[in-house]
Amino acid sequence: MTFTSKLITYPTVFTINPESVKTILATKFDDFRLSSIRVDAMKPVFGHGIFTTDGKLWHQSRALLRPTFAKESISNLEVAEIHFQHLLRRTPRDGSTVDLQDLFFKFTMDTATQFLFGHSINIQSDSDHSSGGVSDAEFVEQYTYTQLEASHNIRLGPLAQFRYNSAANKARKTVFTYVDHYIDGALDALKKNKNSTISKENDSRPYIFLEEIAKLTTDRQVLRDQVLNILLAGRDTTASLLSNLFFMLARYPNVWRKLRAEVMNLNGQLPTYSDLRNMKHLRQCINESLRIHPVVPANTREAVRDTFIPHGGGNDGQAPLFVKAGTRVLYSVYSIHRRKDIFGEDVETFRPERWDHIQPKWEFLPFNGGPRICLGQQFAPTEASFVIVRMLQEFEKIEQRDERPWMEAYTLVVCSYNGTRVSLTSAR
């Protein structure tokens, strides 16, 4: 379950041992840092954000962003419903084929930008709005391209230093110009609010991420870096989760029916945050999707000093393993989630009921673990849960329209290479 090899010229430990992963991410957290390959690939666009930094800079990012994910901001589902209505208008009700993955990525881009900027891109409505001379559609296109470029360079590893891509440089400039326009707006709003007589308690304006963190720092570079990091989490994580789950629901009609029966207990009412948290089978379906198709299927750390992990050494691999400073340790979440000794013999089967009998800890890592556990570990499942419930309220039946097996598409997260092609039967 743990072995040492070389990845190009770099000594690398590969592990699917939960205790070793716990050691890397928690017990000996200070002995490891992010992989330099990942940092070098992501830094050109994501800067010194929470996903690209260690040490003091990371602690500062964490402290800056933590209030953003307070229960009050997570549990406000009114914005999600507004954008869900846009998604609904683009979803055929006549049984024709639709790629839900495409719709989900547009939906989460709209909700994420509303949350970040106070202005939604409204890509679902084909907005012709522009910011800083950059149209909303162009921003989405170039932002997506910068992600593809970063993921490509991660796979290239140390060879990426020999690669130059002028299109990627142009894309980054476009993205920065667009975001900087909203940063200017947030800083202007901060100045105006300082002179305002409206108290915080009486301020009824909606939560705007940029304006809130601008109260903590006016450093434009910091603001831009954090916005782009949170956009990555806000759009891609939720969209991938939704896409992967509906891919499976279309192939497991019995799961769809059971889940819909639970949703029907709402009697057509919009779900509240409390409703979503109390839906047992919904939670099980989300966990099972994150198990079988983790959004981030593997991750890497680098040892900053000579250290040990608890397994991988000795003739039988059960003794502690010495990890020399500079060694990379790659842990496969995908493989851990498919361990039969943990999840049962039917690990390739989508069976949400398995969660009736298991309570994995370090064996289940959809949002990482330890001090770097994802700040959005409640945000993504809550937004995804809302969309799932609303889809089940609106549609009675789902059928697959693509018999090809699930195949991964790698960007900075993983979703279906062939999309989520289904047909839906209206409940009305």
Secondary structure, DSSP 4 states (H G I P E B T S, - for coil): -EEEEEETTEEEEEE--HHHHHIIIIITGGGEEE-HHHHHHHHHHHTTSTTT--HHHHHHHHHHHGGGGSHHHHS--HHHHHHHHHHHHTS-SBS--EEHHHHHHHHHHHHHHHHHHSS---GGGT---EETTEEHHHHHHHHHHHHHHHHHHHHHGGGGGG---HHHHHHHHHHHHHHHHHHHHHHHHHHHHHT----STT--PPP-HHHHHHTT---HHHHHHHHHHHHIIIIIIHHHHHHHHHHHHTT-HHHHHHHHHHHGGGTTPPPPHHHHHT-HHHHHHHHHHHHHS-SS-EEEEEESSSEEEEEEESTTS-EEEEE-TT-EEEEEHHHHTT-HHHH-TTTTS--GGGGGT---STT--TT--GGG--TTTTHHHHHHHHHHHHHHHHEEEEEES--SPP-EEESSSEEETT--EEEEEE--
